[in-house]
Amino acid sequence: MNANKLKDWLQISTSVGVLAGLLLVGLEIRENNEIAEDEALSEFWTNWIALSTPEYNSDIGAVYSKSMSDPDSLTDEDMFKLTSWLTAAMSTYGQVFLMIQEGRVSADYGSELAGDVEIYFGTSFGRAWYAENRDWMLPEMTEIIDEQLQQNPDLNSADYFSRIREQL
């Protein structure tokens, strides 16, 4: 009788062990899938940003300055460079916001965008670009940008650089 009871307990223990093992394997697979999805998304954004980077990197400073001082003189090439620059910048923010959503980075990084709205959208070109491109951005991003633009309708990148100059 004791041998039969022992045999029954061993079968139950083995079954429980097998079930626990299957659950652990399932959890591991799920975690690996989440990591693979994160890596694929990160690679997508990295490639997206890389597509835009070569188009603006040569003289974006001069083109950006022109967009502040004399936006009517922007050539199509200048606007293409500014578009590439803004696309890359907002795509980078998009990647950060996705990482925030997934708990990979602190939500504090969301405030970085609020502080940078003046730089990116403090020109008439930047605001026009945003009006044309806001639909592909994450809702959390557009909420922050819209709030900053509504609270500060006279945002001007030149003011930002004047404040920096005063601190020099």
C-alpha positions in Angstrom: 0.0 0.0 0.0 2.8 2.4 0.9 4.5 1.7 -2.5 1.2 2.5 -4.3 0.8 5.8 -2.4 4.4 6.7 -3.0 3.9 5.9 -6.7 0.8 8.1 -6.8 2.6 11.0 -5.1 5.5 10.7 -7.5 3.2 10.8 -10.5 1.4 13.8 -9.1 4.7 15.5 -8.3 6.0 14.7 -11.8 2.8 16.1 -13.4 3.0 19.3 -11.3 6.7 19.6 -12.2 6.0 19.2 -15.9 3.2 21.8 -15.7 5.4 24.2 -13.9 8.2 23.7 -16.5 5.7 24.3 -19.3 4.5 27.5 -17.6 8.1 28.7 -17.2 8.9 27.9 -20.9 5.8 29.8 -21.9 6.8 32.8 -19.8 10.3 32.7 -21.3 9.0 32.6 -24.8 6.7 35.5 -24.1 9.5 37.6 -22.7 11.8 36.7 -25.6 9.0 37.7 -28.0 8.6 41.1 -26.3 12.4 41.6 -26.5 12.4 40.7 -30.2 9.5 43.1 -30.8 11.3 45.9 -29.0 14.5 45.2 -31.0 12.5 45.2 -34.3 10.8 48.5 -33.5 14.1 50.0 -32.4 15.7 48.9 -35.7 12.8 50.3 -37.7 13.2 53.7 -36.0 17.0 53.6 -36.4 16.6 52.9 -40.1 13.9 55.6 -40.5 16.2 58.1 -38.9 19.1 57.0 -41.0 17.1 57.6 -44.1 16.7 61.3 -43.2 20.1 62.0 -41.7 22.3 62.2 -44.9 19.9 64.7 -46.4 20.4 67.4 -43.8 23.8 66.9 -42.1 26.0 69.1 -44.3 24.8 72.6 -43.5 21.6 72.3 -41.4 22.8 75.1 -39.1 23.0 77.6 -42.0 19.6 76.5 -43.3 18.0 76.6 -39.9 19.4 80.1 -39.3 17.9 81.1 -42.6 14.5 79.7 -41.6 14.6 82.0 -38.5 15.8 85.2 -40.2 14.5 85.0 -43.7 12.0 82.1 -44.2 10.9 83.5 -47.6 14.3 82.9 -49.0 14.3 79.1 -48.3 14.9 77.1 -51.4 13.3 73.8 -52.1 16.6 72.2 -51.2 16.7 74.1 -47.9 13.1 73.0 -47.1 14.0 69.4 -48.0 16.9 69.5 -45.5 14.8 71.0 -42.8 12.1 68.4 -43.4 14.7 65.6 -43.1 16.1 67.1 -39.9 12.6 67.5 -38.3 11.6 64.0 -39.5 14.7 62.5 -37.9 14.3 64.5 -34.7 10.6 63.6 -34.2 11.3 60.0 -35.1 13.9 59.9 -32.4 11.4 61.3 -29.9 8.9 58.7 -31.2 11.3 55.9 -30.3 11.8 57.4 -26.8 8.0 57.7 -26.3 7.5 54.1 -27.3 10.2 53.1 -24.8 8.4 55.1 -22.1 5.1 53.3 -23.0 6.8 50.0 -22.5 8.4 51.0 -19.2 12.0 50.8 -20.7 12.9 54.4 -19.8 11.6 56.9 -17.3 8.5 59.0 -18.2 10.7 62.1 -17.3 12.1 61.9 -20.9 8.7 63.1 -22.1 9.4 66.5 -20.7 12.4 66.8 -22.9 10.2 67.3 -25.9 8.2 70.1 -24.2 11.5 71.9 -23.6 12.6 71.5 -27.2 9.3 72.6 -28.9 10.7 76.1 -29.1 13.7 74.9 -31.1 11.9 72.6 -33.5 8.7 74.6 -34.0 9.7 78.1 -33.1 10.0 79.1 -36.8 7.2 79.5 -39.4 8.7 76.5 -41.3 8.7 74.3 -38.2 5.1 75.1 -37.4 4.1 74.5 -41.1 6.0 71.2 -41.1 4.3 70.2 -37.9 0.8 71.0 -39.3 1.6 68.8 -42.3 3.2 65.9 -40.4 1.6 65.6 -37.0 -0.6 62.7 -38.1 2.2 60.2 -38.1 3.5 61.2 -34.7 2.4 59.4 -31.5 -0.6 61.0 -29.8 1.5 61.6 -26.6 3.9 63.6 -28.7 1.3 65.8 -30.4 -0.4 66.4 -27.1 2.8 67.9 -25.7 3.6 69.9 -28.8 0.1 71.2 -29.1 0.0 72.2 -25.5 3.3 74.1 -25.8 2.2 75.8 -29.0 -1.1 76.8 -27.5 0.4 78.1 -24.3 3.1 80.0 -26.2 1.7 81.1 -29.6 4.7 83.4 -30.1 7.4 80.8 -29.7 10.4 82.0 -31.5 13.7 80.0 -31.9 15.5 83.3 -32.2 14.4 84.2 -28.6 15.8 80.8 -27.4 19.2 81.6 -28.9 19.1 85.2 -27.5 18.6 83.8 -24.0 21.5 81.4 -24.5 23.7 84.3 -25.8 22.8 86.3 -22.7 24.2 83.5 -20.5 27.5 83.4 -22.4 
